[in-house]
Amino acid sequence: MVKASLVDADVEAGTRVIEALDKARFPVQAALWFYLSEPGEWRLLVASPEVDERGPKKAYTHLQSVLARPSVGLSLRDISLVSPDHDLIRLLSRAISTGPGISGIRFTANTVDNVFIEDAYIYRLQ
């Protein structure tokens, strides 16, 4: 299978999503595009304490209200909302810390604690 590319439009859309979430006071502890080998696609992972505090259903409902804004450009189909305690988030946080702003770090073909990360584009890891 040919690897799907993460294009500039995806990177810009991810930035708009995080900016919209920040503006809506939706807490984002981590946000990154992550390449999933199976099914061969990119997914925007957003780690928020709201998943643990309010539960996934309410957190997704809040996220959907932010995504409904026309300027955002992504849908729930493109995004996975996870707990900050998600294994991948904890793993990557051991290797990278960005602070609260929006960064742009490409993390390709790296191994962290014996786990191979094929490709990721990191906006925030706190």
DRENKE-627712 format. One record per residue: residue number from 1; residue in one letter; chain; x, y negated, z negated of N, C-alpha, C in turn. Coordinates in steps of 0.2 Angstrom, whole numbers, padded with zeros to 4 digits. Layout:
REM residues N
+-----+------+-------+-------+-------+-------+-------+-------+-------+-------+-------+-------+
|  nr | rest | kette |  n.xx |  n.yy |  n.zz | ca.xx | ca.yy | ca.zz |  c.xx |  c.yy |  c.zz |
+-----+------+-------+-------+-------+-------+-------+-------+-------+-------+-------+-------+
| NUM |    A |     A |     X |     Y |     Z |     X |     Y |     Z |     X |     Y |     Z |
...
+-----+------+-------+-------+-------+-------+-------+-------+-------+-------+-------+-------+
//
This chain:
REM residues 126
+-----+------+-------+-------+-------+-------+-------+-------+-------+-------+-------+-------+
|  nr | rest | kette |  n.xx |  n.yy |  n.zz | ca.xx | ca.yy | ca.zz |  c.xx |  c.yy |  c.zz |
+-----+------+-------+-------+-------+-------+-------+-------+-------+-------+-------+-------+
|   1 |    M |     A |  0004 |  0006 |  0000 |  0000 |  0000 |  0000 |  0004 | -0006 |  0000 |
|   2 |    V |     A |  0003 | -0011 |  0004 |  0006 | -0017 |  0004 |  0004 | -0022 | -0002 |
|   3 |    K |     A |  0009 | -0025 | -0005 |  0008 | -0029 | -0011 |  0005 | -0035 | -0008 |
|   4 |    A |     A | -0001 | -0037 | -0012 | -0004 | -0043 | -0010 |  0000 | -0049 | -0013 |
|   5 |    S |     A |  0000 | -0055 | -0009 |  0004 | -0060 | -0011 |  0000 | -0065 | -0016 |
|   6 |    L |     A |  0004 | -0068 | -0020 |  0001 | -0074 | -0024 |  0003 | -0080 | -0021 |
|   7 |    V |     A | -0002 | -0083 | -0018 | -0001 | -0089 | -0014 | -0002 | -0096 | -0018 |
|   8 |    D |     A |  0000 | -0101 | -0015 |  0000 | -0108 | -0018 | -0007 | -0109 | -0021 |
|   9 |    A |     A | -0012 | -0108 | -0016 | -0019 | -0109 | -0018 | -0021 | -0106 | -0024 |
|  10 |    D |     A | -0019 | -0099 | -0026 | -0020 | -0096 | -0032 | -0017 | -0099 | -0038 |
|  11 |    V |     A | -0010 | -0101 | -0037 | -0007 | -0104 | -0042 | -0010 | -0111 | -0044 |
|  12 |    E |     A | -0012 | -0115 | -0039 | -0016 | -0121 | -0041 | -0022 | -0120 | -0044 |
|  13 |    A |     A | -0026 | -0115 | -0042 | -0033 | -0113 | -0045 | -0032 | -0111 | -0052 |
|  14 |    G |     A | -0027 | -0107 | -0053 | -0025 | -0105 | -0060 | -0024 | -0111 | -0065 |
|  15 |    T |     A | -0020 | -0116 | -0062 | -0019 | -0122 | -0066 | -0025 | -0126 | -0067 |
|  16 |    R |     A | -0030 | -0126 | -0062 | -0036 | -0130 | -0063 | -0040 | -0126 | -0068 |
|  17 |    V |     A | -0040 | -0120 | -0068 | -0044 | -0116 | -0074 | -0041 | -0117 | -0080 |
|  18 |    I |     A | -0035 | -0117 | -0081 | -0032 | -0119 | -0088 | -0033 | -0126 | -0090 |
|  19 |    E |     A | -0033 | -0131 | -0086 | -0034 | -0138 | -0087 | -0042 | -0138 | -0089 |
|  20 |    A |     A | -0046 | -0135 | -0086 | -0053 | -0135 | -0087 | -0055 | -0132 | -0094 |
|  21 |    L |     A | -0051 | -0127 | -0095 | -0052 | -0123 | -0102 | -0050 | -0128 | -0108 |
|  22 |    D |     A | -0044 | -0131 | -0107 | -0041 | -0135 | -0112 | -0046 | -0141 | -0113 |
|  23 |    K |     A | -0049 | -0144 | -0107 | -0053 | -0150 | -0108 | -0060 | -0148 | -0112 |
|  24 |    A |     A | -0062 | -0142 | -0110 | -0068 | -0139 | -0114 | -0067 | -0137 | -0121 |
|  25 |    R |     A | -0060 | -0137 | -0123 | -0058 | -0135 | -0130 | -0059 | -0128 | -0131 |
|  26 |    F |     A | -0058 | -0124 | -0125 | -0058 | -0117 | -0125 | -0051 | -0115 | -0127 |
|  27 |    P |     A | -0050 | -0112 | -0133 | -0043 | -0110 | -0135 | -0039 | -0105 | -0130 |
|  28 |    V |     A | -0034 | -0107 | -0127 | -0030 | -0103 | -0123 | -0023 | -0102 | -0126 |
|  29 |    Q |     A | -0022 | -0096 | -0128 | -0015 | -0094 | -0131 | -0010 | -0092 | -0126 |
|  30 |    A |     A | -0013 | -0089 | -0121 | -0009 | -0086 | -0115 | -0013 | -0086 | -0109 |
|  31 |    A |     A | -0009 | -0088 | -0103 | -0013 | -0088 | -0097 | -0007 | -0086 | -0092 |
|  32 |    L |     A | -0009 | -0081 | -0087 | -0004 | -0079 | -0082 | -0008 | -0075 | -0077 |
|  33 |    W |     A | -0005 | -0076 | -0071 | -0007 | -0071 | -0065 | -0003 | -0065 | -0066 |
|  34 |    F |     A | -0006 | -0059 | -0066 | -0002 | -0053 | -0067 | -0004 | -0048 | -0061 |
|  35 |    Y |     A |  0001 | -0045 | -0058 |  0000 | -0041 | -0053 | -0001 | -0034 | -0055 |
|  36 |    L |     A | -0007 | -0031 | -0053 | -0009 | -0024 | -0055 | -0008 | -0020 | -0049 |
|  37 |    S |     A | -0003 | -0015 | -0050 | -0001 | -0011 | -0045 | -0007 | -0007 | -0042 |
|  38 |    E |     A | -0011 | -0004 | -0046 | -0017 | -0001 | -0044 | -0022 | -0005 | -0047 |
|  39 |    P |     A | -0026 | -0008 | -0043 | -0028 | -0008 | -0036 | -0024 | -0012 | -0031 |
|  40 |    G |     A | -0018 | -0015 | -0033 | -0014 | -0019 | -0029 | -0017 | -0026 | -0028 |
|  41 |    E |     A | -0019 | -0029 | -0034 | -0021 | -0036 | -0034 | -0019 | -0040 | -0039 |
|  42 |    W |     A | -0020 | -0046 | -0039 | -0018 | -0051 | -0044 | -0024 | -0052 | -0048 |
|  43 |    R |     A | -0023 | -0053 | -0055 | -0028 | -0055 | -0060 | -0026 | -0060 | -0064 |
|  44 |    L |     A | -0030 | -0066 | -0065 | -0028 | -0071 | -0070 | -0030 | -0068 | -0077 |
|  45 |    L |     A | -0025 | -0067 | -0081 | -0026 | -0065 | -0088 | -0026 | -0071 | -0092 |
|  46 |    V |     A | -0032 | -0072 | -0096 | -0032 | -0078 | -0101 | -0033 | -0074 | -0108 |
|  47 |    A |     A | -0028 | -0076 | -0112 | -0029 | -0073 | -0119 | -0031 | -0079 | -0124 |
|  48 |    S |     A | -0037 | -0077 | -0127 | -0040 | -0082 | -0132 | -0042 | -0079 | -0138 |
|  49 |    P |     A | -0041 | -0083 | -0144 | -0043 | -0080 | -0150 | -0051 | -0080 | -0150 |
|  50 |    E |     A | -0054 | -0083 | -0146 | -0062 | -0083 | -0145 | -0064 | -0076 | -0144 |
|  51 |    V |     A | -0060 | -0072 | -0141 | -0062 | -0065 | -0140 | -0063 | -0061 | -0146 |
|  52 |    D |     A | -0058 | -0062 | -0151 | -0059 | -0059 | -0157 | -0064 | -0062 | -0162 |
|  53 |    E |     A | -0064 | -0069 | -0162 | -0068 | -0073 | -0166 | -0076 | -0072 | -0165 |
|  54 |    R |     A | -0077 | -0073 | -0158 | -0084 | -0073 | -0156 | -0087 | -0067 | -0153 |
|  55 |    G |     A | -0082 | -0063 | -0151 | -0083 | -0057 | -0147 | -0083 | -0058 | -0140 |
|  56 |    P |     A | -0081 | -0053 | -0136 | -0080 | -0053 | -0129 | -0086 | -0056 | -0125 |
|  57 |    K |     A | -0092 | -0054 | -0127 | -0098 | -0057 | -0123 | -0099 | -0064 | -0123 |
|  58 |    K |     A | -0099 | -0067 | -0130 | -0099 | -0074 | -0131 | -0093 | -0078 | -0128 |
|  59 |    A |     A | -0087 | -0075 | -0128 | -0081 | -0078 | -0125 | -0082 | -0078 | -0118 |
|  60 |    Y |     A | -0084 | -0073 | -0114 | -0085 | -0073 | -0107 | -0091 | -0078 | -0105 |
|  61 |    T |     A | -0096 | -0079 | -0109 | -0101 | -0083 | -0108 | -0099 | -0091 | -0108 |
|  62 |    H |     A | -0095 | -0092 | -0113 | -0091 | -0099 | -0113 | -0087 | -0100 | -0107 |
|  63 |    L |     A | -0083 | -0095 | -0106 | -0078 | -0095 | -0100 | -0082 | -0096 | -0093 |
|  64 |    Q |     A | -0088 | -0093 | -0093 | -0092 | -0094 | -0087 | -0095 | -0101 | -0086 |
|  65 |    S |     A | -0096 | -0104 | -0092 | -0099 | -0111 | -0091 | -0094 | -0116 | -0089 |
|  66 |    V |     A | -0087 | -0114 | -0091 | -0082 | -0118 | -0088 | -0081 | -0117 | -0081 |
|  67 |    L |     A | -0081 | -0111 | -0079 | -0080 | -0109 | -0072 | -0085 | -0111 | -0067 |
|  68 |    A |     A | -0091 | -0113 | -0070 | -0096 | -0115 | -0066 | -0095 | -0122 | -0063 |
|  69 |    R |     A | -0090 | -0126 | -0065 | -0088 | -0132 | -0062 | -0085 | -0131 | -0055 |
|  70 |    P |     A | -0088 | -0135 | -0051 | -0085 | -0134 | -0044 | -0078 | -0135 | -0042 |
|  71 |    S |     A | -0075 | -0139 | -0046 | -0068 | -0141 | -0045 | -0063 | -0135 | -0047 |
|  72 |    V |     A | -0066 | -0130 | -0051 | -0061 | -0125 | -0054 | -0059 | -0120 | -0048 |
|  73 |    G |     A | -0063 | -0117 | -0044 | -0062 | -0113 | -0039 | -0060 | -0106 | -0040 |
|  74 |    L |     A | -0061 | -0103 | -0046 | -0061 | -0096 | -0047 | -0067 | -0093 | -0050 |
|  75 |    S |     A | -0068 | -0087 | -0050 | -0074 | -0084 | -0053 | -0072 | -0079 | -0058 |
|  76 |    L |     A | -0077 | -0076 | -0062 | -0075 | -0071 | -0067 | -0072 | -0065 | -0063 |
|  77 |    R |     A | -0074 | -0064 | -0057 | -0071 | -0058 | -0053 | -0063 | -0059 | -0053 |
|  78 |    D |     A | -0060 | -0065 | -0054 | -0053 | -0066 | -0053 | -0050 | -0066 | -0060 |
|  79 |    I |     A | -0054 | -0066 | -0065 | -0051 | -0067 | -0072 | -0052 | -0062 | -0077 |
|  80 |    S |     A | -0048 | -0060 | -0081 | -0049 | -0055 | -0087 | -0047 | -0059 | -0093 |
|  81 |    L |     A | -0052 | -0059 | -0097 | -0052 | -0062 | -0104 | -0050 | -0057 | -0109 |
|  82 |    V |     A | -0044 | -0058 | -0113 | -0042 | -0053 | -0117 | -0040 | -0057 | -0124 |
|  83 |    S |     A | -0039 | -0052 | -0129 | -0037 | -0055 | -0136 | -0029 | -0057 | -0135 |
|  84 |    P |     A | -0027 | -0061 | -0139 | -0020 | -0063 | -0140 | -0016 | -0057 | -0142 |
|  85 |    D |     A | -0020 | -0052 | -0145 | -0016 | -0046 | -0148 | -0016 | -0040 | -0142 |
|  86 |    H |     A | -0018 | -0042 | -0136 | -0018 | -0037 | -0131 | -0010 | -0035 | -0130 |
|  87 |    D |     A | -0009 | -0029 | -0128 | -0002 | -0026 | -0128 |  0002 | -0030 | -0123 |
|  88 |    L |     A | -0001 | -0031 | -0117 |  0003 | -0035 | -0112 |  0005 | -0042 | -0115 |
|  89 |    I |     A |  0001 | -0045 | -0118 |  0002 | -0052 | -0120 |  0007 | -0052 | -0126 |
|  90 |    R |     A |  0007 | -0047 | -0130 |  0012 | -0047 | -0136 |  0019 | -0045 | -0133 |
|  91 |    L |     A |  0019 | -0040 | -0128 |  0025 | -0038 | -0125 |  0028 | -0044 | -0121 |
|  92 |    L |     A |  0025 | -0048 | -0117 |  0028 | -0054 | -0114 |  0030 | -0059 | -0118 |
|  93 |    S |     A |  0026 | -0060 | -0124 |  0028 | -0065 | -0129 |  0034 | -0064 | -0132 |
|  94 |    R |     A |  0037 | -0058 | -0132 |  0043 | -0056 | -0135 |  0049 | -0059 | -0130 |
|  95 |    A |     A |  0047 | -0060 | -0124 |  0052 | -0062 | -0119 |  0052 | -0069 | -0117 |
|  96 |    I |     A |  0046 | -0072 | -0117 |  0045 | -0079 | -0115 |  0041 | -0082 | -0120 |
|  97 |    S |     A |  0042 | -0089 | -0121 |  0038 | -0093 | -0125 |  0038 | -0100 | -0121 |
|  98 |    T |     A |  0032 | -0102 | -0120 |  0031 | -0109 | -0116 |  0029 | -0115 | -0120 |
|  99 |    G |     A |  0026 | -0114 | -0126 |  0023 | -0119 | -0129 |  0016 | -0120 | -0127 |
| 100 |    P |     A |  0013 | -0126 | -0129 |  0006 | -0127 | -0127 |  0004 | -0130 | -0120 |
| 101 |    G |     A |  0009 | -0132 | -0117 |  0008 | -0135 | -0110 |  0006 | -0130 | -0105 |
| 102 |    I |     A |  0007 | -0132 | -0099 |  0006 | -0128 | -0093 |  0012 | -0127 | -0089 |
| 103 |    S |     A |  0015 | -0122 | -0089 |  0022 | -0120 | -0086 |  0021 | -0117 | -0079 |
| 104 |    G |     A |  0026 | -0115 | -0076 |  0026 | -0111 | -0070 |  0032 | -0107 | -0070 |
| 105 |    I |     A |  0032 | -0101 | -0073 |  0037 | -0097 | -0073 |  0036 | -0090 | -0069 |
| 106 |    R |     A |  0039 | -0089 | -0064 |  0039 | -0083 | -0060 |  0043 | -0077 | -0064 |
| 107 |    F |     A |  0040 | -0072 | -0065 |  0043 | -0066 | -0069 |  0042 | -0060 | -0065 |
| 108 |    T |     A |  0047 | -0059 | -0061 |  0047 | -0053 | -0056 |  0052 | -0048 | -0057 |
| 109 |    A |     A |  0050 | -0042 | -0057 |  0054 | -0036 | -0057 |  0059 | -0036 | -0064 |
| 110 |    N |     A |  0055 | -0037 | -0069 |  0059 | -0037 | -0076 |  0056 | -0032 | -0080 |
| 111 |    T |     A |  0061 | -0030 | -0085 |  0059 | -0025 | -0090 |  0059 | -0028 | -0097 |
| 112 |    V |     A |  0054 | -0027 | -0101 |  0054 | -0029 | -0107 |  0052 | -0023 | -0112 |
| 113 |    D |     A |  0056 | -0022 | -0117 |  0055 | -0016 | -0121 |  0054 | -0010 | -0117 |
| 114 |    N |     A |  0057 | -0008 | -0112 |  0057 | -0002 | -0108 |  0050 | -0002 | -0104 |
| 115 |    V |     A |  0047 | -0008 | -0103 |  0041 | -0008 | -0099 |  0042 | -0013 | -0093 |
| 116 |    F |     A |  0041 | -0010 | -0087 |  0043 | -0013 | -0081 |  0037 | -0018 | -0079 |
| 117 |    I |     A |  0039 | -0024 | -0078 |  0034 | -0029 | -0076 |  0035 | -0031 | -0068 |
| 118 |    E |     A |  0031 | -0028 | -0064 |  0032 | -0029 | -0057 |  0032 | -0036 | -0055 |
| 119 |    D |     A |  0027 | -0040 | -0057 |  0026 | -0047 | -0055 |  0021 | -0051 | -0059 |
| 120 |    A |     A |  0023 | -0057 | -0061 |  0018 | -0061 | -0065 |  0020 | -0068 | -0064 |
| 121 |    Y |     A |  0015 | -0073 | -0065 |  0016 | -0080 | -0064 |  0014 | -0083 | -0071 |
| 122 |    I |     A |  0018 | -0085 | -0075 |  0016 | -0087 | -0082 |  0015 | -0095 | -0082 |
| 123 |    Y |     A |  0009 | -0096 | -0085 |  0007 | -0103 | -0086 |  0009 | -0105 | -0093 |
| 124 |    R |     A |  0006 | -0101 | -0098 |  0007 | -0102 | -0105 |  0008 | -0095 | -0109 |
| 125 |    L |     A |  0012 | -0095 | -0113 |  0013 | -0090 | -0118 |  0015 | -0093 | -0125 |
| 126 |    Q |     A |  0011 | -0093 | -0130 |  0012 | -0095 | -0136 |  0013 | -0090 | -0141 |
+-----+------+-------+-------+-------+-------+-------+-------+-------+-------+-------+-------+
//
